């Protein structure tokens, strides 16, 4: 006679004090395996598992007659324990949702034939893994843990866990029991927070023994760090001298910068500006403009490289541009500083068409281009003479001022001085004579 003793586990006892212990039901996760615990006291010699139904007992597992096993269980059932240890546990691999049956072991079928109690197999749909982080946000340089857990029913062969979206090595894996034959396997990775992890979506995947996978929801990492990759940019691709431009200080940081410093050299003026904004306006831009910026947040600061902005301009240099006259010959030189290098041309009396006899001599040094022409005879009288400097971003026209030859200047200066000296000698006696007191002559 058999006696039922527990709802959580079935303990059947015979008059000969033979015991069979196993649970009344077990949960079996789809794609996993399930191990149905079964123990006899004392040990047994043989066990066969059957499907329990009202008419006939189809075989679920029989080591000696595998051909008799139900088609849907063929190749998926086994008894991993040893009869000499009293282990009559049944293992079912690659659990299917159709495996929801009531089963029982037939113990010592050739002698005692103990075939009770029964166990109900309850298939469970496979779940997605759960991902978690030990703390969030995490400051750069601090250590934190990521964990991924998956439920299953097969402690000997738990689903494998893979990490996606993050490079990990040597995760720590543990398996713990839950109720009704359920287990949970946890993969834990230990990481040091880095700024390039911020905002990254991390997933974990569980791979079951049937080859199918489930994937967790994404977990977005929240890493706090000081500004990095600080760069200074401008809103204009082409900057012309005297323009107004906007400079922007870009950086990666968490939290966002709350304070910026600007270091600006505009022409000969050096500026240091503090601002809560990530941009600043520069008016009247000068050539040779350079700038840098520093971004600050609650975790520190980061500074950009100093950049020199490419400012376009055209400027005719004075007094280095002039015309000098010697007799009936006029020599004109025009020097233009520009970015990009300017083209220098000439106009005579308003016309840009020069006679074929006039071939300008052009030289370039750095950003300065010089052009020299010599005008002789009637061409020397074609006034005004104008220099025109042009590049693709602007143009400047300058009428040429005339300077006489230095030798002639010295000659005329000497003549002028001699004339002035002689004039003074002539005028002085007259002034002295006119300066006598007429009353003195009357009283004589």
PyMOL commands that set and color helices and strands:
alter all, ss='L'
color gray80, all
select helices_A, chain A and resi 66-68+71-73+83-85+97-99+155-157+195-197+377-381+406-434+438-442
alter helices_A, ss='H'
color red, helices_A
select strands_A, chain A and resi 9-13+19-23+25-29+34-36+39-41+47-51+59-61+77-78+90-92+102-107+118-124+130-133+138-139+143-152+160-164+172-177+183-192+201-207+213-215+219-220+223-234+239-240+245-254+259-266+269-275+279-282+290-297+300-303+307-308+311-316+322-326+329-339+343-348+361-365+368-376+385-391+394-399+402-404
alter strands_A, ss='S'
color yellow, strands_A
deselect
rebuild
show_as cartoon
